[in-house]
């Protein structure tokens, strides 16, 4: 089953990235090596750590929420 892409603006993407990094830092601290490994895309198109994808989608949803915009 193919996923429908979620389109976000550059502004929303920046907010989502910050949220994602803040959440990662709260859990793992300043461990860039683990972060990069977790979000490495495998041959099946999914990140090495499936939880990272779920975390990212939550951050995108939050970044797109009306309370974050404006």
PQR file of N, CA, C, O and H, with PARSE charges and radii, in Angstrom:
ATOM      1  N   UNK A   1       0.841  -1.173   0.000 -0.4000 1.5000
ATOM      2  CA  UNK A   1       0.000   0.000   0.000 -0.0000 2.0000
ATOM      3  C   UNK A   1       0.892   1.245   0.000  0.5500 1.7000
ATOM      4  O   UNK A   1       1.759   1.388   0.862 -0.5500 1.4000
ATOM      5  N   UNK A   2       0.684   2.126  -0.947 -0.4000 1.5000
ATOM      6  CA  UNK A   2       1.504   3.319  -1.064 -0.0000 2.0000
ATOM      7  C   UNK A   2       0.932   4.444  -0.207  0.5500 1.7000
ATOM      8  O   UNK A   2      -0.276   4.682  -0.186 -0.5500 1.4000
ATOM      9  H   UNK A   2      -0.020   2.009  -1.647  0.4000 1.0000
ATOM     10  N   UNK A   3       1.823   5.122   0.490 -0.4000 1.5000
ATOM     11  CA  UNK A   3       1.395   6.229   1.335 -0.0000 2.0000
ATOM     12  C   UNK A   3       1.169   7.471   0.489  0.5500 1.7000
ATOM     13  O   UNK A   3       1.887   7.715  -0.481 -0.5500 1.4000
ATOM     14  H   UNK A   3       2.804   4.929   0.473  0.4000 1.0000
ATOM     15  N   UNK A   4       0.164   8.253   0.864 -0.4000 1.5000
ATOM     16  CA  UNK A   4      -0.068   9.537   0.229 -0.0000 2.0000
ATOM     17  C   UNK A   4       0.851  10.551   0.884  0.5500 1.7000
ATOM     18  O   UNK A   4       0.824  10.703   2.105 -0.5500 1.4000
ATOM     19  H   UNK A   4      -0.420   8.055   1.652  0.4000 1.0000
ATOM     20  N   UNK A   5       1.667  11.251   0.099 -0.4000 1.5000
ATOM     21  CA  UNK A   5       2.588  12.214   0.707 -0.0000 2.0000
ATOM     22  C   UNK A   5       1.846  13.362   1.374  0.5500 1.7000
ATOM     23  O   UNK A   5       0.807  13.814   0.893 -0.5500 1.4000
ATOM     24  H   UNK A   5       1.689  11.127  -0.893  0.4000 1.0000
ATOM     25  N   UNK A   6       2.390  13.818   2.475 -0.4000 1.5000
ATOM     26  CA  UNK A   6       1.871  14.982   3.164 -0.0000 2.0000
ATOM     27  C   UNK A   6       2.698  16.176   2.735  0.5500 1.7000
ATOM     28  O   UNK A   6       3.914  16.189   2.923 -0.5500 1.4000
ATOM     29  H   UNK A   6       3.234  13.451   2.866  0.4000 1.0000
ATOM     30  N   UNK A   7       2.055  17.174   2.163 -0.4000 1.5000
ATOM     31  CA  UNK A   7       2.771  18.361   1.733 -0.0000 2.0000
ATOM     32  C   UNK A   7       2.793  19.364   2.874  0.5500 1.7000
ATOM     33  O   UNK A   7       1.764  19.665   3.479 -0.5500 1.4000
ATOM     34  H   UNK A   7       1.066  17.163   2.010  0.4000 1.0000
ATOM     35  N   UNK A   8       3.985  19.875   3.158 -0.4000 1.5000
ATOM     36  CA  UNK A   8       4.130  20.894   4.181 -0.0000 2.0000
ATOM     37  C   UNK A   8       4.974  22.032   3.617  0.5500 1.7000
ATOM     38  O   UNK A   8       5.775  21.842   2.702 -0.5500 1.4000
ATOM     39  H   UNK A   8       4.822  19.631   2.667  0.4000 1.0000
ATOM     40  N   UNK A   9       4.778  23.197   4.174 -0.4000 1.5000
ATOM     41  CA  UNK A   9       5.555  24.352   3.741 -0.0000 2.0000
ATOM     42  C   UNK A   9       6.962  24.264   4.341  0.5500 1.7000
ATOM     43  O   UNK A   9       7.221  23.456   5.233 -0.5500 1.4000
ATOM     44  H   UNK A   9       4.127  23.352   4.917  0.4000 1.0000
ATOM     45  N   UNK A  10       7.842  25.091   3.847 -0.4000 1.5000
ATOM     46  CA  UNK A  10       9.193  25.150   4.408 -0.0000 2.0000
ATOM     47  C   UNK A  10       9.133  25.549   5.877  0.5500 1.7000
ATOM     48  O   UNK A  10       9.891  25.028   6.696 -0.5500 1.4000
ATOM     49  H   UNK A  10       7.632  25.747   3.123  0.4000 1.0000
ATOM     50  N   UNK A  11       8.240  26.465   6.210 -0.4000 1.5000
ATOM     51  CA  UNK A  11       8.086  26.919   7.597 -0.0000 2.0000
ATOM     52  C   UNK A  11       7.627  25.773   8.490  0.5500 1.7000
ATOM     53  O   UNK A  11       8.170  25.569   9.576 -0.5500 1.4000
ATOM     54  H   UNK A  11       7.624  26.888   5.545  0.4000 1.0000
ATOM     55  N   UNK A  12       6.623  25.024   8.030 -0.4000 1.5000
ATOM     56  CA  UNK A  12       6.141  23.872   8.795 -0.0000 2.0000
ATOM     57  C   UNK A  12       7.230  22.816   8.936  0.5500 1.7000
ATOM     58  O   UNK A  12       7.351  22.185   9.987 -0.5500 1.4000
ATOM     59  H   UNK A  12       6.182  25.190   7.148  0.4000 1.0000
ATOM     60  N   UNK A  13       8.022  22.620   7.886 -0.4000 1.5000
ATOM     61  CA  UNK A  13       9.113  21.639   7.948 -0.0000 2.0000
ATOM     62  C   UNK A  13      10.145  22.032   8.998  0.5500 1.7000
ATOM     63  O   UNK A  13      10.653  21.180   9.727 -0.5500 1.4000
ATOM     64  H   UNK A  13       7.924  23.132   7.033  0.4000 1.0000
ATOM     65  N   UNK A  14      10.450  23.316   9.074 -0.4000 1.5000
ATOM     66  CA  UNK A  14      11.410  23.783  10.073 -0.0000 2.0000
ATOM     67  C   UNK A  14      10.870  23.581  11.486  0.5500 1.7000
ATOM     68  O   UNK A  14      11.598  23.161  12.385 -0.5500 1.4000
ATOM     69  H   UNK A  14      10.037  24.008   8.482  0.4000 1.0000
ATOM     70  N   UNK A  15       9.591  23.882  11.672 -0.4000 1.5000
ATOM     71  CA  UNK A  15       8.968  23.655  12.985 -0.0000 2.0000
ATOM     72  C   UNK A  15       8.998  22.168  13.322  0.5500 1.7000
ATOM     73  O   UNK A  15       9.350  21.792  14.440 -0.5500 1.4000
ATOM     74  H   UNK A  15       8.998  24.224  10.942  0.4000 1.0000
ATOM     75  N   UNK A  16       8.630  21.319  12.362 -0.4000 1.5000
ATOM     76  CA  UNK A  16       8.618  19.870  12.590 -0.0000 2.0000
ATOM     77  C   UNK A  16      10.014  19.363  12.933  0.5500 1.7000
ATOM     78  O   UNK A  16      10.171  18.535  13.831 -0.5500 1.4000
ATOM     79  H   UNK A  16       8.344  21.624  11.454  0.4000 1.0000
ATOM     80  N   UNK A  17      11.027  19.855  12.225 -0.4000 1.5000
ATOM     81  CA  UNK A  17      12.393  19.424  12.509 -0.0000 2.0000
ATOM     82  C   UNK A  17      12.793  19.805  13.928  0.5500 1.7000
ATOM     83  O   UNK A  17      13.384  19.002  14.650 -0.5500 1.4000
ATOM     84  H   UNK A  17      10.899  20.527  11.496  0.4000 1.0000
ATOM     85  N   UNK A  18      12.468  21.030  14.324 -0.4000 1.5000
ATOM     86  CA  UNK A  18      12.825  21.458  15.679 -0.0000 2.0000
ATOM     87  C   UNK A  18      12.115  20.594  16.723  0.5500 1.7000
ATOM     88  O   UNK A  18      12.736  20.159  17.692 -0.5500 1.4000
ATOM     89  H   UNK A  18      11.988  21.682  13.738  0.4000 1.0000
ATOM     90  N   UNK A  19      10.830  20.346  16.529 -0.4000 1.5000
ATOM     91  CA  UNK A  19      10.095  19.492  17.457 -0.0000 2.0000
ATOM     92  C   UNK A  19      10.716  18.097  17.537  0.5500 1.7000
ATOM     93  O   UNK A  19      10.898  17.545  18.622 -0.5500 1.4000
ATOM     94  H   UNK A  19      10.326  20.699  15.742  0.4000 1.0000
ATOM     95  N   UNK A  20      11.036  17.539  16.370 -0.4000 1.5000
ATOM     96  CA  UNK A  20      11.628  16.206  16.309 -0.0000 2.0000
ATOM     97  C   UNK A  20      12.955  16.170  17.061  0.5500 1.7000
ATOM     98  O   UNK A  20      13.198  15.261  17.854 -0.5500 1.4000
ATOM     99  H   UNK A  20      10.889  17.987  15.488  0.4000 1.0000
ATOM    100  N   UNK A  21      13.807  17.155  16.812 -0.4000 1.5000
ATOM    101  CA  UNK A  21      15.113  17.199  17.466 -0.0000 2.0000
ATOM    102  C   UNK A  21      14.986  17.424  18.963  0.5500 1.7000
ATOM    103  O   UNK A  21      15.741  16.840  19.740 -0.5500 1.4000
ATOM    104  H   UNK A  21      13.609  17.894  16.168  0.4000 1.0000
ATOM    105  N   UNK A  22      14.040  18.265  19.382 -0.4000 1.5000
ATOM    106  CA  UNK A  22      13.817  18.479  20.812 -0.0000 2.0000
ATOM    107  C   UNK A  22      13.401  17.177  21.500  0.5500 1.7000
ATOM    108  O   UNK A  22      13.887  16.856  22.584 -0.5500 1.4000
ATOM    109  H   UNK A  22      13.426  18.739  18.751  0.4000 1.0000
ATOM    110  N   UNK A  23      12.494  16.430  20.854 -0.4000 1.5000
ATOM    111  CA  UNK A  23      12.044  15.164  21.431 -0.0000 2.0000
ATOM    112  C   UNK A  23      13.188  14.158  21.496  0.5500 1.7000
ATOM    113  O   UNK A  23      13.354  13.454  22.493 -0.5500 1.4000
ATOM    114  H   UNK A  23      12.100  16.691  19.973  0.4000 1.0000
ATOM    115  N   UNK A  24      13.975  14.100  20.421 -0.4000 1.5000
ATOM    116  CA  UNK A  24      15.108  13.176  20.417 -0.0000 2.0000
ATOM    117  C   UNK A  24      16.085  13.532  21.529  0.5500 1.7000
ATOM    118  O   UNK A  24      16.547  12.657  22.262 -0.5500 1.4000
ATOM    119  H   UNK A  24      13.840  14.672  19.612  0.4000 1.0000
ATOM    120  N   UNK A  25      16.399  14.818  21.653 -0.4000 1.5000
ATOM    121  CA  UNK A  25      17.351  15.272  22.668 -0.0000 2.0000
ATOM    122  C   UNK A  25      16.860  14.943  24.079  0.5500 1.7000
ATOM    123  O   UNK A  25      17.652  14.575  24.946 -0.5500 1.4000
ATOM    124  H   UNK A  25      16.024  15.529  21.058  0.4000 1.0000
ATOM    125  N   UNK A  26      15.560  15.077  24.301 -0.4000 1.5000
ATOM    126  CA  UNK A  26      14.991  14.770  25.614 -0.0000 2.0000
ATOM    127  C   UNK A  26      15.163  13.288  25.960  0.5500 1.7000
ATOM    128  O   UNK A  26      15.321  12.932  27.128 -0.5500 1.4000
ATOM    129  H   UNK A  26      14.916  15.376  23.597  0.4000 1.0000
ATOM    130  N   UNK A  27      15.132  12.428  24.936 -0.4000 1.5000
ATOM    131  CA  UNK A  27      15.277  10.988  25.169 -0.0000 2.0000
ATOM    132  C   UNK A  27      16.728  10.524  25.169  0.5500 1.7000
ATOM    133  O   UNK A  27      17.130   9.735  26.024 -0.5500 1.4000
ATOM    134  H   UNK A  27      15.004  12.717  23.988  0.4000 1.0000
ATOM    135  N   UNK A  28      17.511  11.010  24.214 -0.4000 1.5000
ATOM    136  CA  UNK A  28      18.838  10.428  23.976 -0.0000 2.0000
ATOM    137  C   UNK A  28      19.991  11.388  24.227  0.5500 1.7000
ATOM    138  O   UNK A  28      21.154  10.986  24.179 -0.5500 1.4000
ATOM    139  H   UNK A  28      17.185  11.651  23.519  0.4000 1.0000
ATOM    140  N   UNK A  29      19.684  12.640  24.490 -0.4000 1.5000
ATOM    141  CA  UNK A  29      20.759  13.600  24.701 -0.0000 2.0000
ATOM    142  C   UNK A  29      21.423  13.973  23.388  0.5500 1.7000
ATOM    143  O   UNK A  29      20.809  13.909  22.323 -0.5500 1.4000
ATOM    144  H   UNK A  29      18.740  12.967  24.529  0.4000 1.0000
ATOM    145  N   UNK A  30      22.658  14.356  23.479 -0.4000 1.5000
ATOM    146  CA  UNK A  30      23.406  14.875  22.338 -0.0000 2.0000
ATOM    147  C   UNK A  30      24.123  13.742  21.600  0.5500 1.7000
ATOM    148  O   UNK A  30      25.351  13.741  21.509 -0.5500 1.4000
ATOM    149  H   UNK A  30      23.157  14.409  24.345  0.4000 1.0000
ATOM    150  N   UNK A  31      23.369  12.789  21.080 -0.4000 1.5000
ATOM    151  CA  UNK A  31      23.935  11.607  20.426 -0.0000 2.0000
ATOM    152  C   UNK A  31      23.603  11.635  18.937  0.5500 1.7000
ATOM    153  O   UNK A  31      22.695  10.944  18.475 -0.5500 1.4000
ATOM    154  H   UNK A  31      22.371  12.790  21.155  0.4000 1.0000
ATOM    155  N   UNK A  32      24.354  12.442  18.199 -0.4000 1.5000
ATOM    156  CA  UNK A  32      24.099  12.628  16.768 -0.0000 2.0000
ATOM    157  C   UNK A  32      24.241  11.319  15.988  0.5500 1.7000
ATOM    158  O   UNK A  32      23.502  11.088  15.031 -0.5500 1.4000
ATOM    159  H   UNK A  32      25.092  13.002  18.574  0.4000 1.0000
ATOM    160  N   UNK A  33      25.167  10.479  16.381 -0.4000 1.5000
ATOM    161  CA  UNK A  33      25.369   9.211  15.671 -0.0000 2.0000
ATOM    162  C   UNK A  33      24.100   8.353  15.724  0.5500 1.7000
ATOM    163  O   UNK A  33      23.696   7.770  14.718 -0.5500 1.4000
ATOM    164  H   UNK A  33      25.767  10.667  17.158  0.4000 1.0000
ATOM    165  N   UNK A  34      23.485   8.281  16.889 -0.4000 1.5000
ATOM    166  CA  UNK A  34      22.251   7.498  17.020 -0.0000 2.0000
ATOM    167  C   UNK A  34      21.123   8.136  16.220  0.5500 1.7000
ATOM    168  O   UNK A  34      20.347   7.439  15.567 -0.5500 1.4000
ATOM    169  H   UNK A  34      23.813   8.755  17.707  0.4000 1.0000
ATOM    170  N   UNK A  35      21.034   9.451  16.272 -0.4000 1.5000
ATOM    171  CA  UNK A  35      19.993  10.147  15.509 -0.0000 2.0000
ATOM    172  C   UNK A  35      20.109   9.833  14.019  0.5500 1.7000
ATOM    173  O   UNK A  35      19.121   9.481  13.375 -0.5500 1.4000
ATOM    174  H   UNK A  35      21.664  10.018  16.802  0.4000 1.0000
ATOM    175  N   UNK A  36      21.296   9.958  13.488 -0.4000 1.5000
ATOM    176  CA  UNK A  36      21.495   9.704  12.054 -0.0000 2.0000
ATOM    177  C   UNK A  36      21.194   8.240  11.723  0.5500 1.7000
ATOM    178  O   UNK A  36      20.585   7.951  10.693 -0.5500 1.4000
ATOM    179  H   UNK A  36      22.098  10.244  14.012  0.4000 1.0000
ATOM    180  N   UNK A  37      21.613   7.331  12.577 -0.4000 1.5000
ATOM    181  CA  UNK A  37      21.315   5.910  12.346 -0.0000 2.0000
ATOM    182  C   UNK A  37      19.805   5.673  12.379  0.5500 1.7000
ATOM    183  O   UNK A  37      19.269   4.968  11.523 -0.5500 1.4000
ATOM    184  H   UNK A  37      22.108   7.566  13.414  0.4000 1.0000
ATOM    185  N   UNK A  38      19.121   6.255  13.361 -0.4000 1.5000
ATOM    186  CA  UNK A  38      17.678   6.044  13.503 -0.0000 2.0000
ATOM    187  C   UNK A  38      16.901   6.491  12.274  0.5500 1.7000
ATOM    188  O   UNK A  38      15.906   5.864  11.912 -0.5500 1.4000
ATOM    189  H   UNK A  38      19.556   6.827  14.056  0.4000 1.0000
ATOM    190  N   UNK A  39      17.343   7.570  11.625 -0.4000 1.5000
ATOM    191  CA  UNK A  39      16.573   8.114  10.503 -0.0000 2.0000
ATOM    192  C   UNK A  39      17.138   7.723   9.140  0.5500 1.7000
ATOM    193  O   UNK A  39      16.670   8.204   8.108 -0.5500 1.4000
ATOM    194  H   UNK A  39      18.151   8.079  11.919  0.4000 1.0000
ATOM    195  N   UNK A  40      18.147   6.847   9.137 -0.4000 1.5000
ATOM    196  CA  UNK A  40      18.687   6.342   7.873 -0.0000 2.0000
ATOM    197  C   UNK A  40      17.594   5.562   7.138  0.5500 1.7000
ATOM    198  O   UNK A  40      16.950   4.687   7.717 -0.5500 1.4000
ATOM    199  H   UNK A  40      18.527   6.456   9.975  0.4000 1.0000
ATOM    200  N   UNK A  41      17.392   5.883   5.870 -0.4000 1.5000
ATOM    201  CA  UNK A  41      16.353   5.224   5.078 -0.0000 2.0000
ATOM    202  C   UNK A  41      16.905   3.904   4.519  0.5500 1.7000
ATOM    203  O   UNK A  41      17.942   3.876   3.856 -0.5500 1.4000
ATOM    204  H   UNK A  41      17.915   6.594   5.400  0.4000 1.0000
ATOM    205  N   UNK A  42      16.195   2.834   4.801 -0.4000 1.5000
ATOM    206  CA  UNK A  42      16.571   1.498   4.340 -0.0000 2.0000
ATOM    207  C   UNK A  42      16.076   1.269   2.904  0.5500 1.7000
ATOM    208  O   UNK A  42      15.367   2.103   2.342 -0.5500 1.4000
ATOM    209  H   UNK A  42      15.352   2.856   5.340  0.4000 1.0000
ATOM    210  N   UNK A  43      16.453   0.148   2.334 -0.4000 1.5000
ATOM    211  CA  UNK A  43      16.071  -0.157   0.949 -0.0000 2.0000
ATOM    212  C   UNK A  43      14.557  -0.283   0.759  0.5500 1.7000
ATOM    213  O   UNK A  43      14.052  -0.138  -0.354 -0.5500 1.4000
ATOM    214  H   UNK A  43      17.029  -0.530   2.790  0.4000 1.0000
ATOM    215  N   UNK A  44      13.838  -0.554   1.855 -0.4000 1.5000
ATOM    216  CA  UNK A  44      12.379  -0.649   1.760 -0.0000 2.0000
ATOM    217  C   UNK A  44      11.709   0.728   1.845  0.5500 1.7000
ATOM    218  O   UNK A  44      10.483   0.831   1.795 -0.5500 1.4000
ATOM    219  H   UNK A  44      14.249  -0.672   2.759  0.4000 1.0000
ATOM    220  N   UNK A  45      12.527   1.788   1.973 -0.4000 1.5000
ATOM    221  CA  UNK A  45      11.995   3.140   2.016 -0.0000 2.0000
ATOM    222  C   UNK A  45      11.621   3.631   3.396  0.5500 1.7000
ATOM    223  O   UNK A  45      11.130   4.750   3.547 -0.5500 1.4000
ATOM    224  H   UNK A  45      13.522   1.704   2.013  0.4000 1.0000
ATOM    225  N   UNK A  46      11.848   2.806   4.408 -0.4000 1.5000
ATOM    226  CA  UNK A  46      11.497   3.169   5.779 -0.0000 2.0000
ATOM    227  C   UNK A  46      12.764   3.431   6.587  0.5500 1.7000
ATOM    228  O   UNK A  46      13.826   2.895   6.271 -0.5500 1.4000
ATOM    229  H   UNK A  46      12.247   1.897   4.286  0.4000 1.0000
ATOM    230  N   UNK A  47      12.653   4.260   7.637 -0.4000 1.5000
ATOM    231  CA  UNK A  47      13.835   4.506   8.468 -0.0000 2.0000
ATOM    232  C   UNK A  47      14.230   3.259   9.258  0.5500 1.7000
ATOM    233  O   UNK A  47      13.405   2.387   9.533 -0.5500 1.4000
ATOM    234  H   UNK A  47      11.791   4.696   7.893  0.4000 1.0000
ATOM    235  N   UNK A  48      15.504   3.200   9.612 -0.4000 1.5000
ATOM    236  CA  UNK A  48      16.030   2.072  10.377 -0.0000 2.0000
ATOM    237  C   UNK A  48      15.219   1.864  11.654  0.5500 1.7000
ATOM    238  O   UNK A  48      14.902   0.731  12.016 -0.5500 1.4000
ATOM    239  H   UNK A  48      16.174   3.908   9.389  0.4000 1.0000
ATOM    240  N   UNK A  49      14.887   2.950  12.329 -0.4000 1.5000
ATOM    241  CA  UNK A  49      14.082   2.872  13.553 -0.0000 2.0000
ATOM    242  C   UNK A  49      12.644   3.276  13.222  0.5500 1.7000
ATOM    243  O   UNK A  49      12.378   4.454  12.986 -0.5500 1.4000
ATOM    244  H   UNK A  49      15.144   3.871  12.035  0.4000 1.0000
ATOM    245  N   UNK A  50      11.706   2.311  13.200 -0.4000 1.5000
ATOM    246  CA  UNK A  50      10.323   2.636  12.854 -0.0000 2.0000
ATOM    247  C   UNK A  50       9.708   3.673  13.795  0.5500 1.7000
ATOM    248  O   UNK A  50       8.845   4.444  13.377 -0.5500 1.4000
ATOM    249  H   UNK A  50      11.922   1.354  13.392  0.4000 1.0000
ATOM    250  N   UNK A  51      10.133   3.703  15.035 -0.4000 1.5000
ATOM    251  CA  UNK A  51       9.607   4.691  15.981 -0.0000 2.0000
ATOM    252  C   UNK A  51       9.986   6.104  15.553  0.5500 1.7000
ATOM    253  O   UNK A  51       9.247   7.051  15.818 -0.5500 1.4000
ATOM    254  H   UNK A  51      10.835   3.077  15.375  0.4000 1.0000
ATOM    255  N   UNK A  52      11.129   6.251  14.894 -0.4000 1.5000
ATOM    256  CA  UNK A  52      11.545   7.573  14.413 -0.0000 2.0000
ATOM    257  C   UNK A  52      10.545   8.097  13.389  0.5500 1.7000
ATOM    258  O   UNK A  52      10.256   9.294  13.363 -0.5500 1.4000
ATOM    259  H   UNK A  52      11.729   5.481  14.678  0.4000 1.0000
ATOM    260  N   UNK A  53      10.020   7.220  12.552 -0.4000 1.5000
ATOM    261  CA  UNK A  53       9.031   7.639  11.557 -0.0000 2.0000
ATOM    262  C   UNK A  53       7.751   8.099  12.242  0.5500 1.7000
ATOM    263  O   UNK A  53       7.184   9.132  11.888 -0.5500 1.4000
ATOM    264  H   UNK A  53      10.256   6.248  12.573  0.4000 1.0000
ATOM    265  N   UNK A  54       7.304   7.328  13.221 -0.4000 1.5000
ATOM    266  CA  UNK A  54       6.108   7.710  13.970 -0.0000 2.0000
ATOM    267  C   UNK A  54       6.315   9.047  14.673  0.5500 1.7000
ATOM    268  O   UNK A  54       5.427   9.900  14.670 -0.5500 1.4000
ATOM    269  H   UNK A  54       7.765   6.488  13.508  0.4000 1.0000
ATOM    270  N   UNK A  55       7.486   9.227  15.273 -0.4000 1.5000
ATOM    271  CA  UNK A  55       7.808  10.501  15.932 -0.0000 2.0000
ATOM    272  C   UNK A  55       7.773  11.643  14.928  0.5500 1.7000
ATOM    273  O   UNK A  55       7.225  12.708  15.212 -0.5500 1.4000
ATOM    274  H   UNK A  55       8.207   8.535  15.275  0.4000 1.0000
ATOM    275  N   UNK A  56       8.360  11.421  13.748 -0.4000 1.5000
ATOM    276  CA  UNK A  56       8.390  12.455  12.717 -0.0000 2.0000
ATOM    277  C   UNK A  56       6.975  12.837  12.280  0.5500 1.7000
ATOM    278  O   UNK A  56       6.656  14.021  12.170 -0.5500 1.4000
ATOM    279  H   UNK A  56       8.805  10.555  13.517  0.4000 1.0000
ATOM    280  N   UNK A  57       6.132  11.844  12.032 -0.4000 1.5000
ATOM    281  CA  UNK A  57       4.767  12.126  11.598 -0.0000 2.0000
ATOM    282  C   UNK A  57       4.002  12.930  12.649  0.5500 1.7000
ATOM    283  O   UNK A  57       3.232  13.827  12.306 -0.5500 1.4000
ATOM    284  H   UNK A  57       6.391  10.882  12.121  0.4000 1.0000
ATOM    285  N   UNK A  58       4.211  12.612  13.923 -0.4000 1.5000
ATOM    286  CA  UNK A  58       3.571  13.388  14.986 -0.0000 2.0000
ATOM    287  C   UNK A  58       4.060  14.836  14.973  0.5500 1.7000
ATOM    288  O   UNK A  58       3.274  15.764  15.164 -0.5500 1.4000
ATOM    289  H   UNK A  58       4.837  11.883  14.202  0.4000 1.0000
ATOM    290  N   UNK A  59       5.354  15.022  14.748 -0.4000 1.5000
ATOM    291  CA  UNK A  59       5.912  16.372  14.698 -0.0000 2.0000
ATOM    292  C   UNK A  59       5.377  17.151  13.507  0.5500 1.7000
ATOM    293  O   UNK A  59       5.099  18.345  13.621 -0.5500 1.4000
ATOM    294  H   UNK A  59       5.993  14.267  14.593  0.4000 1.0000
ATOM    295  N   UNK A  60       5.229  16.485  12.360 -0.4000 1.5000
ATOM    296  CA  UNK A  60       4.654  17.145  11.182 -0.0000 2.0000
ATOM    297  C   UNK A  60       3.212  17.551  11.471  0.5500 1.7000
ATOM    298  O   UNK A  60       2.802  18.670  11.161 -0.5500 1.4000
ATOM    299  H   UNK A  60       5.455  15.515  12.267  0.4000 1.0000
ATOM    300  N   UNK A  61       2.452  16.646  12.062 -0.4000 1.5000
ATOM    301  CA  UNK A  61       1.062  16.979  12.403 -0.0000 2.0000
ATOM    302  C   UNK A  61       0.997  18.178  13.343  0.5500 1.7000
ATOM    303  O   UNK A  61       0.165  19.070  13.172 -0.5500 1.4000
ATOM    304  H   UNK A  61       2.785  15.737  12.314  0.4000 1.0000
ATOM    305  N   UNK A  62       1.878  18.188  14.331 -0.4000 1.5000
ATOM    306  CA  UNK A  62       1.876  19.310  15.283 -0.0000 2.0000
ATOM    307  C   UNK A  62       2.306  20.605  14.584  0.5500 1.7000
ATOM    308  O   UNK A  62       1.748  21.669  14.850 -0.5500 1.4000
ATOM    309  H   UNK A  62       2.553  17.464  14.469  0.4000 1.0000
ATOM    310  N   UNK A  63       3.278  20.516  13.707 -0.4000 1.5000
ATOM    311  CA  UNK A  63       3.750  21.707  12.996 -0.0000 2.0000
ATOM    312  C   UNK A  63       2.654  22.268  12.091  0.5500 1.7000
ATOM    313  O   UNK A  63       2.608  23.476  11.855 -0.5500 1.4000
ATOM    314  H   UNK A  63       3.732  19.651  13.491  0.4000 1.0000
ATOM    315  N   UNK A  64       1.785  21.419  11.589 -0.4000 1.5000
ATOM    316  CA  UNK A  64       0.716  21.851  10.698 -0.0000 2.0000
ATOM    317  C   UNK A  64      -0.514  22.341  11.451  0.5500 1.7000
ATOM    318  O   UNK A  64      -1.422  22.907  10.843 -0.5500 1.4000
ATOM    319  H   UNK A  64       1.822  20.439  11.781  0.4000 1.0000
ATOM    320  N   UNK A  65      -0.557  22.134  12.747 -0.4000 1.5000
ATOM    321  CA  UNK A  65      -1.741  22.494  13.502 -0.0000 2.0000
ATOM    322  C   UNK A  65      -1.938  24.011  13.519  0.5500 1.7000
ATOM    323  O   UNK A  65      -0.965  24.764  13.554 -0.5500 1.4000
ATOM    324  H   UNK A  65       0.181  21.674  13.241  0.4000 1.0000
ATOM    325  N   UNK A  66      -3.176  24.452  13.497 -0.4000 1.5000
ATOM    326  CA  UNK A  66      -3.455  25.882  13.450 -0.0000 2.0000
ATOM    327  C   UNK A  66      -2.828  26.657  14.620  0.5500 1.7000
ATOM    328  O   UNK A  66      -2.464  27.821  14.453 -0.5500 1.4000
ATOM    329  H   UNK A  66      -3.967  23.841  13.469  0.4000 1.0000
ATOM    330  N   UNK A  67      -2.699  26.044  15.779 -0.4000 1.5000
ATOM    331  CA  UNK A  67      -2.141  26.772  16.922 -0.0000 2.0000
ATOM    332  C   UNK A  67      -0.656  27.054  16.741  0.5500 1.7000
ATOM    333  O   UNK A  67      -0.114  27.941  17.401 -0.5500 1.4000
ATOM    334  H   UNK A  67      -2.995  25.098  15.914  0.4000 1.0000
ATOM    335  N   UNK A  68       0.017  26.309  15.852 -0.4000 1.5000
ATOM    336  CA  UNK A  68       1.445  26.544  15.575 -0.0000 2.0000
ATOM    337  C   UNK A  68       1.659  27.564  14.486  0.5500 1.7000
ATOM    338  O   UNK A  68       2.729  28.167  14.400 -0.5500 1.4000
ATOM    339  H   UNK A  68      -0.423  25.588  15.316  0.4000 1.0000
ATOM    340  N   UNK A  69       0.660  27.768  13.654 -0.4000 1.5000
ATOM    341  CA  UNK A  69       0.802  28.671  12.514 -0.0000 2.0000
ATOM    342  C   UNK A  69       0.439  30.099  12.902  0.5500 1.7000
ATOM    343  O   UNK A  69      -0.324  30.337  13.838 -0.5500 1.4000
ATOM    344  H   UNK A  69      -0.209  27.278  13.724  0.4000 1.0000
ATOM    345  N   UNK A  70       0.999  31.024  12.166 -0.4000 1.5000
ATOM    346  CA  UNK A  70       0.659  32.423  12.393 -0.0000 2.0000
ATOM    347  C   UNK A  70       1.468  32.938  13.473  0.5500 1.7000
ATOM    348  O   UNK A  70       1.343  34.109  13.833 -0.5500 1.4000
ATOM    349  H   UNK A  70       1.619  30.830  11.406  0.4000 1.0000
TER
END
